[in-house]
Amino acid sequence: DDVHVLAAAVAGGAGALLTANTRDFPLRVMAAVGILRRHPDEFLLEIGLSAPEVLRPLIAAHHEAVGSGRSPRTFLRRSGLARLGKWYAP
């Protein structure tokens, strides 16, 4: 259903596509066009582990703005970022 997104990534020479939509971007299709599919949880956790001083304040500010009274861990988990939530608020 997202052929246009993949076409844009190919046309733009993207090396990776950041998406939680694994159904519309199967690994075999992504490999066939030479683009890596990355899940946001994996990508952001990688940033957090390599540069926590950058990511922690960003998460805190975003949680404060839109967290709706949930704990940071719950907020991140409900946003599809469970691994990031465990890292941020063990």
ZANU-586004 format. One record per atom (N, C-alpha, C): residue number from 1; residue in one letter; x, y, z. Coordinates in pm, whole numbers. Last residue first. Layout:
<atom num="NUM" residu="A" xx="X" yy="Y" zz="Z"/>
...
This chain:
<atom num="90" residu="P" xx="1442" yy="270" zz="3343"/>
<atom num="90" residu="P" xx="1449" yy="127" zz="3384"/>
<atom num="90" residu="P" xx="1371" yy="98" zz="3509"/>
<atom num="89" residu="A" xx="1378" yy="475" zz="3123"/>
<atom num="89" residu="A" xx="1326" yy="468" zz="3260"/>
<atom num="89" residu="A" xx="1324" yy="323" zz="3306"/>
<atom num="88" residu="Y" xx="1529" yy="435" zz="2888"/>
<atom num="88" residu="Y" xx="1511" yy="569" zz="2944"/>
<atom num="88" residu="Y" xx="1470" yy="564" zz="3091"/>
<atom num="87" residu="W" xx="1516" yy="161" zz="2834"/>
<atom num="87" residu="W" xx="1645" yy="228" zz="2846"/>
<atom num="87" residu="W" xx="1630" yy="360" zz="2921"/>
<atom num="86" residu="K" xx="1242" yy="123" zz="2818"/>
<atom num="86" residu="K" xx="1319" yy="48" zz="2917"/>
<atom num="86" residu="K" xx="1455" yy="112" zz="2940"/>
<atom num="85" residu="G" xx="1185" yy="294" zz="2601"/>
<atom num="85" residu="G" xx="1127" yy="320" zz="2733"/>
<atom num="85" residu="G" xx="1202" yy="247" zz="2843"/>
<atom num="84" residu="L" xx="1313" yy="161" zz="2395"/>
<atom num="84" residu="L" xx="1359" yy="295" zz="2433"/>
<atom num="84" residu="L" xx="1308" yy="329" zz="2572"/>
<atom num="83" residu="R" xx="1149" yy="-63" zz="2382"/>
<atom num="83" residu="R" xx="1291" yy="-79" zz="2418"/>
<atom num="83" residu="R" xx="1350" yy="56" zz="2461"/>
<atom num="82" residu="A" xx="899" yy="57" zz="2306"/>
<atom num="82" residu="A" xx="915" yy="-16" zz="2432"/>
<atom num="82" residu="A" xx="1061" yy="-29" zz="2475"/>
<atom num="81" residu="L" xx="758" yy="243" zz="2134"/>
<atom num="81" residu="L" xx="901" yy="253" zz="2162"/>
<atom num="81" residu="L" xx="936" yy="185" zz="2295"/>
<atom num="80" residu="G" xx="494" yy="290" zz="2084"/>
<atom num="80" residu="G" xx="562" yy="190" zz="2003"/>
<atom num="80" residu="G" xx="712" yy="186" zz="2023"/>
<atom num="79" residu="S" xx="376" yy="451" zz="2264"/>
<atom num="79" residu="S" xx="412" yy="514" zz="2137"/>
<atom num="79" residu="S" xx="485" yy="417" zz="2045"/>
<atom num="78" residu="R" xx="363" yy="300" zz="2486"/>
<atom num="78" residu="R" xx="238" yy="320" zz="2412"/>
<atom num="78" residu="R" xx="259" yy="393" zz="2279"/>
<atom num="77" residu="R" xx="630" yy="332" zz="2565"/>
<atom num="77" residu="R" xx="579" yy="201" zz="2527"/>
<atom num="77" residu="R" xx="452" yy="215" zz="2444"/>
<atom num="76" residu="L" xx="637" yy="605" zz="2634"/>
<atom num="76" residu="L" xx="717" yy="555" zz="2523"/>
<atom num="76" residu="L" xx="667" yy="420" zz="2474"/>
<atom num="75" residu="F" xx="454" yy="603" zz="2852"/>
<atom num="75" residu="F" xx="436" yy="693" zz="2738"/>
<atom num="75" residu="F" xx="512" yy="643" zz="2615"/>
<atom num="74" residu="T" xx="578" yy="426" zz="3026"/>
<atom num="74" residu="T" xx="448" yy="393" zz="2968"/>
<atom num="74" residu="T" xx="421" yy="477" zz="2845"/>
<atom num="73" residu="R" xx="812" yy="576" zz="3082"/>
<atom num="73" residu="R" xx="821" yy="441" zz="3027"/>
<atom num="73" residu="R" xx="690" yy="399" zz="2959"/>
<atom num="72" residu="P" xx="713" yy="817" zz="3193"/>
<atom num="72" residu="P" xx="788" yy="817" zz="3067"/>
<atom num="72" residu="P" xx="794" yy="679" zz="3002"/>
<atom num="71" residu="S" xx="370" yy="775" zz="3299"/>
<atom num="71" residu="S" xx="513" yy="769" zz="3326"/>
<atom num="71" residu="S" xx="587" yy="772" zz="3192"/>
<atom num="70" residu="R" xx="116" yy="1014" zz="3201"/>
<atom num="70" residu="R" xx="172" yy="879" zz="3207"/>
<atom num="70" residu="R" xx="319" yy="886" zz="3246"/>
<atom num="69" residu="G" xx="24" yy="1272" zz="3160"/>
<atom num="69" residu="G" xx="25" yy="1218" zz="3296"/>
<atom num="69" residu="G" xx="78" yy="1076" zz="3309"/>
<atom num="68" residu="S" xx="65" yy="1331" zz="2887"/>
<atom num="68" residu="S" xx="-70" yy="1305" zz="2939"/>
<atom num="68" residu="S" xx="-72" yy="1237" zz="3075"/>
<atom num="67" residu="G" xx="290" yy="1403" zz="2738"/>
<atom num="67" residu="G" xx="288" yy="1276" zz="2810"/>
<atom num="67" residu="G" xx="156" yy="1237" zz="2872"/>
<atom num="66" residu="V" xx="356" yy="1634" zz="2598"/>
<atom num="66" residu="V" xx="243" yy="1554" zz="2553"/>
<atom num="66" residu="V" xx="226" yy="1421" zz="2628"/>
<atom num="65" residu="A" xx="560" yy="1778" zz="2735"/>
<atom num="65" residu="A" xx="464" yy="1848" zz="2648"/>
<atom num="65" residu="A" xx="340" yy="1764" zz="2618"/>
<atom num="64" residu="E" xx="708" yy="1586" zz="2871"/>
<atom num="64" residu="E" xx="646" yy="1696" zz="2946"/>
<atom num="64" residu="E" xx="536" yy="1765" zz="2864"/>
<atom num="63" residu="H" xx="797" yy="1436" zz="2655"/>
<atom num="63" residu="H" xx="709" yy="1375" zz="2754"/>
<atom num="63" residu="H" xx="636" yy="1483" zz="2833"/>
<atom num="62" residu="H" xx="965" yy="1623" zz="2533"/>
<atom num="62" residu="H" xx="848" yy="1573" zz="2461"/>
<atom num="62" residu="H" xx="748" yy="1510" zz="2558"/>
<atom num="61" residu="A" xx="1157" yy="1657" zz="2734"/>
<atom num="61" residu="A" xx="1079" yy="1772" zz="2687"/>
<atom num="61" residu="A" xx="952" yy="1726" zz="2615"/>
<atom num="60" residu="A" xx="1259" yy="1395" zz="2755"/>
<atom num="60" residu="A" xx="1199" yy="1461" zz="2871"/>
<atom num="60" residu="A" xx="1111" yy="1577" zz="2827"/>
<atom num="59" residu="I" xx="1365" yy="1355" zz="2498"/>
<atom num="59" residu="I" xx="1255" yy="1271" zz="2545"/>
<atom num="59" residu="I" xx="1184" yy="1339" zz="2662"/>
<atom num="58" residu="L" xx="1565" yy="1550" zz="2506"/>
<atom num="58" residu="L" xx="1460" yy="1557" zz="2405"/>
<atom num="58" residu="L" xx="1339" yy="1473" zz="2446"/>
<atom num="57" residu="P" xx="1734" yy="1467" zz="2713"/>
<atom num="57" residu="P" xx="1659" yy="1593" zz="2727"/>
<atom num="57" residu="P" xx="1546" yy="1607" zz="2624"/>
<atom num="56" residu="R" xx="1822" yy="1212" zz="2595"/>
<atom num="56" residu="R" xx="1746" yy="1219" zz="2721"/>
<atom num="56" residu="R" xx="1671" yy="1352" zz="2737"/>
<atom num="55" residu="L" xx="1976" yy="1267" zz="2360"/>
<atom num="55" residu="L" xx="1840" yy="1212" zz="2351"/>
<atom num="55" residu="L" xx="1759" yy="1229" zz="2479"/>
<atom num="54" residu="V" xx="2222" yy="1379" zz="2443"/>
<atom num="54" residu="V" xx="2142" yy="1444" zz="2339"/>
<atom num="54" residu="V" xx="1996" yy="1398" zz="2348"/>
<atom num="53" residu="E" xx="2327" yy="1211" zz="2626"/>
<atom num="53" residu="E" xx="2318" yy="1353" zz="2663"/>
<atom num="53" residu="E" xx="2238" yy="1433" zz="2561"/>
<atom num="52" residu="P" xx="2348" yy="968" zz="2493"/>
<atom num="52" residu="P" xx="2238" yy="989" zz="2588"/>
<atom num="52" residu="P" xx="2220" yy="1135" zz="2626"/>
<atom num="51" residu="A" xx="2459" yy="854" zz="2239"/>
<atom num="51" residu="A" xx="2458" yy="996" zz="2277"/>
<atom num="51" residu="A" xx="2343" yy="1025" zz="2374"/>
<atom num="50" residu="S" xx="2444" yy="577" zz="2220"/>
<atom num="50" residu="S" xx="2567" yy="643" zz="2176"/>
<atom num="50" residu="S" xx="2573" yy="790" zz="2218"/>
<atom num="49" residu="L" xx="2197" yy="511" zz="2323"/>
<atom num="49" residu="L" xx="2315" yy="443" zz="2376"/>
<atom num="49" residu="L" xx="2444" yy="514" zz="2337"/>
<atom num="48" residu="G" xx="2029" yy="674" zz="2168"/>
<atom num="48" residu="G" xx="2036" yy="689" zz="2313"/>
<atom num="48" residu="G" xx="2159" yy="627" zz="2373"/>
<atom num="47" residu="I" xx="2069" yy="566" zz="1913"/>
<atom num="47" residu="I" xx="2110" yy="705" zz="1940"/>
<atom num="47" residu="I" xx="2125" yy="725" zz="2091"/>
<atom num="46" residu="E" xx="1953" yy="313" zz="1958"/>
<atom num="46" residu="E" xx="2093" yy="324" zz="1914"/>
<atom num="46" residu="E" xx="2147" yy="465" zz="1941"/>
<atom num="45" residu="L" xx="1694" yy="391" zz="2014"/>
<atom num="45" residu="L" xx="1773" yy="328" zz="2118"/>
<atom num="45" residu="L" xx="1921" yy="335" zz="2084"/>
<atom num="44" residu="L" xx="1617" yy="487" zz="1762"/>
<atom num="44" residu="L" xx="1629" yy="581" zz="1873"/>
<atom num="44" residu="L" xx="1708" yy="522" zz="1990"/>
<atom num="43" residu="F" xx="1622" yy="241" zz="1615"/>
<atom num="43" residu="F" xx="1701" yy="357" zz="1574"/>
<atom num="43" residu="F" xx="1724" yy="454" zz="1691"/>
<atom num="42" residu="E" xx="1436" yy="78" zz="1750"/>
<atom num="42" residu="E" xx="1575" yy="36" zz="1734"/>
<atom num="42" residu="E" xx="1667" yy="156" zz="1705"/>
<atom num="41" residu="D" xx="1205" yy="237" zz="1717"/>
<atom num="41" residu="D" xx="1251" yy="196" zz="1850"/>
<atom num="41" residu="D" xx="1399" yy="158" zz="1848"/>
<atom num="40" residu="P" xx="1173" yy="262" zz="1435"/>
<atom num="40" residu="P" xx="1208" yy="379" zz="1517"/>
<atom num="40" residu="P" xx="1259" yy="343" zz="1656"/>
<atom num="39" residu="H" xx="1337" yy="16" zz="1238"/>
<atom num="39" residu="H" xx="1224" yy="48" zz="1325"/>
<atom num="39" residu="H" xx="1264" yy="168" zz="1412"/>
<atom num="38" residu="R" xx="1449" yy="22" zz="905"/>
<atom num="38" residu="R" xx="1482" yy="42" zz="1047"/>
<atom num="38" residu="R" xx="1355" yy="78" zz="1124"/>
<atom num="37" residu="R" xx="1546" yy="-147" zz="622"/>
<atom num="37" residu="R" xx="1429" yy="-103" zz="699"/>
<atom num="37" residu="R" xx="1469" yy="-95" zz="845"/>
<atom num="36" residu="L" xx="1769" yy="-51" zz="369"/>
<atom num="36" residu="L" xx="1754" yy="-113" zz="500"/>
<atom num="36" residu="L" xx="1628" yy="-59" zz="566"/>
<atom num="35" residu="I" xx="1762" yy="-115" zz="26"/>
<atom num="35" residu="I" xx="1731" yy="-19" zz="133"/>
<atom num="35" residu="I" xx="1706" yy="-96" zz="262"/>
<atom num="34" residu="G" xx="1779" yy="-260" zz="-212"/>
<atom num="34" residu="G" xx="1900" yy="-212" zz="-147"/>
<atom num="34" residu="G" xx="1877" yy="-108" zz="-40"/>
<atom num="33" residu="V" xx="1569" yy="-383" zz="-324"/>
<atom num="33" residu="V" xx="1596" yy="-248" zz="-374"/>
<atom num="33" residu="V" xx="1715" yy="-185" zz="-303"/>
<atom num="32" residu="A" xx="1572" yy="-625" zz="-190"/>
<atom num="32" residu="A" xx="1575" yy="-627" zz="-336"/>
<atom num="32" residu="A" xx="1606" yy="-490" zz="-395"/>
<atom num="31" residu="A" xx="1538" yy="-550" zz="73"/>
<atom num="31" residu="A" xx="1669" yy="-600" zz="31"/>
<atom num="31" residu="A" xx="1682" yy="-597" zz="-121"/>
<atom num="30" residu="M" xx="1267" yy="-485" zz="65"/>
<atom num="30" residu="M" xx="1364" yy="-381" zz="96"/>
<atom num="30" residu="M" xx="1504" yy="-423" zz="50"/>
<atom num="29" residu="V" xx="1157" yy="-735" zz="16"/>
<atom num="29" residu="V" xx="1138" yy="-626" zz="-81"/>
<atom num="29" residu="V" xx="1242" yy="-518" zz="-60"/>
<atom num="28" residu="R" xx="1235" yy="-870" zz="247"/>
<atom num="28" residu="R" xx="1276" yy="-921" zz="116"/>
<atom num="28" residu="R" xx="1261" yy="-815" zz="8"/>
<atom num="27" residu="L" xx="1111" yy="-724" zz="456"/>
<atom num="27" residu="L" xx="1257" yy="-724" zz="441"/>
<atom num="27" residu="L" xx="1302" yy="-772" zz="304"/>
<atom num="26" residu="P" xx="820" yy="-532" zz="369"/>
<atom num="26" residu="P" xx="885" yy="-658" zz="406"/>
<atom num="26" residu="P" xx="1035" yy="-655" zz="374"/>
<atom num="25" residu="F" xx="641" yy="-298" zz="430"/>
<atom num="25" residu="F" xx="781" yy="-290" zz="389"/>
<atom num="25" residu="F" xx="855" yy="-417" zz="430"/>
<atom num="24" residu="D" xx="393" yy="-338" zz="532"/>
<atom num="24" residu="D" xx="400" yy="-283" zz="397"/>
<atom num="24" residu="D" xx="543" yy="-269" zz="344"/>
<atom num="23" residu="R" xx="463" yy="-445" zz="786"/>
<atom num="23" residu="R" xx="374" yy="-518" zz="694"/>
<atom num="23" residu="R" xx="388" yy="-469" zz="551"/>
<atom num="22" residu="T" xx="604" yy="-265" zz="932"/>
<atom num="22" residu="T" xx="676" yy="-379" zz="878"/>
<atom num="22" residu="T" xx="593" yy="-457" zz="776"/>
<atom num="21" residu="N" xx="606" yy="32" zz="1016"/>
<atom num="21" residu="N" xx="515" yy="-40" zz="928"/>
<atom num="21" residu="N" xx="588" yy="-155" zz="859"/>
<atom num="20" residu="A" xx="775" yy="194" zz="1136"/>
<atom num="20" residu="A" xx="723" yy="87" zz="1221"/>
<atom num="20" residu="A" xx="630" yy="-3" zz="1139"/>
<atom num="19" residu="T" xx="1066" yy="318" zz="970"/>
<atom num="19" residu="T" xx="922" yy="293" zz="975"/>
<atom num="19" residu="T" xx="890" yy="182" zz="1074"/>
<atom num="18" residu="L" xx="1301" yy="457" zz="778"/>
<atom num="18" residu="L" xx="1263" yy="451" zz="918"/>
<atom num="18" residu="L" xx="1113" yy="437" zz="926"/>
<atom num="17" residu="L" xx="1509" yy="319" zz="549"/>
<atom num="17" residu="L" xx="1375" yy="373" zz="564"/>
<atom num="17" residu="L" xx="1335" yy="352" zz="709"/>
<atom num="16" residu="A" xx="1830" yy="382" zz="399"/>
<atom num="16" residu="A" xx="1745" yy="321" zz="500"/>
<atom num="16" residu="A" xx="1610" yy="392" zz="501"/>
<atom num="15" residu="G" xx="1945" yy="509" zz="192"/>
<atom num="15" residu="G" xx="2009" yy="385" zz="235"/>
<atom num="15" residu="G" xx="1924" yy="310" zz="336"/>
<atom num="14" residu="A" xx="1796" yy="671" zz="-86"/>
<atom num="14" residu="A" xx="1800" yy="644" zz="58"/>
<atom num="14" residu="A" xx="1869" yy="512" zz="86"/>
<atom num="13" residu="G" xx="1767" yy="788" zz="-336"/>
<atom num="13" residu="G" xx="1893" yy="724" zz="-301"/>
<atom num="13" residu="G" xx="1908" yy="694" zz="-153"/>
<atom num="12" residu="G" xx="1528" yy="883" zz="-423"/>
<atom num="12" residu="G" xx="1612" yy="973" zz="-346"/>
<atom num="12" residu="G" xx="1745" yy="914" zz="-305"/>
<atom num="11" residu="A" xx="1417" yy="660" zz="-540"/>
<atom num="11" residu="A" xx="1450" yy="774" zz="-626"/>
<atom num="11" residu="A" xx="1544" yy="871" zz="-555"/>
<atom num="10" residu="V" xx="1374" yy="506" zz="-308"/>
<atom num="10" residu="V" xx="1465" yy="458" zz="-413"/>
<atom num="10" residu="V" xx="1511" yy="575" zz="-499"/>
<atom num="9" residu="A" xx="1190" yy="668" zz="-175"/>
<atom num="9" residu="A" xx="1316" yy="632" zz="-109"/>
<atom num="9" residu="A" xx="1419" yy="586" zz="-212"/>
<atom num="8" residu="A" xx="983" yy="673" zz="-361"/>
<atom num="8" residu="A" xx="1050" yy="798" zz="-326"/>
<atom num="8" residu="A" xx="1185" yy="770" zz="-260"/>
<atom num="7" residu="A" xx="909" yy="402" zz="-355"/>
<atom num="7" residu="A" xx="957" yy="462" zz="-480"/>
<atom num="7" residu="A" xx="1033" yy="592" zz="-452"/>
<atom num="6" residu="L" xx="818" yy="383" zz="-91"/>
<atom num="6" residu="L" xx="936" yy="308" zz="-132"/>
<atom num="6" residu="L" xx="995" yy="365" zz="-260"/>
<atom num="5" residu="V" xx="595" yy="547" zz="-117"/>
<atom num="5" residu="V" xx="698" yy="580" zz="-19"/>
<atom num="5" residu="V" xx="829" yy="509" zz="-56"/>
<atom num="4" residu="H" xx="443" yy="417" zz="-309"/>
<atom num="4" residu="H" xx="492" yy="552" zz="-338"/>
<atom num="4" residu="H" xx="604" yy="593" zz="-241"/>
<atom num="3" residu="V" xx="367" yy="185" zz="-181"/>
<atom num="3" residu="V" xx="463" yy="176" zz="-292"/>
<atom num="3" residu="V" xx="523" yy="313" zz="-322"/>
<atom num="2" residu="D" xx="209" yy="115" zz="35"/>
<atom num="2" residu="D" xx="297" yy="232" zz="43"/>
<atom num="2" residu="D" xx="405" yy="228" zz="-63"/>
<atom num="1" residu="D" xx="81" yy="-121" zz="0"/>
<atom num="1" residu="D" xx="0" yy="0" zz="0"/>
<atom num="1" residu="D" xx="85" yy="127" zz="0"/>
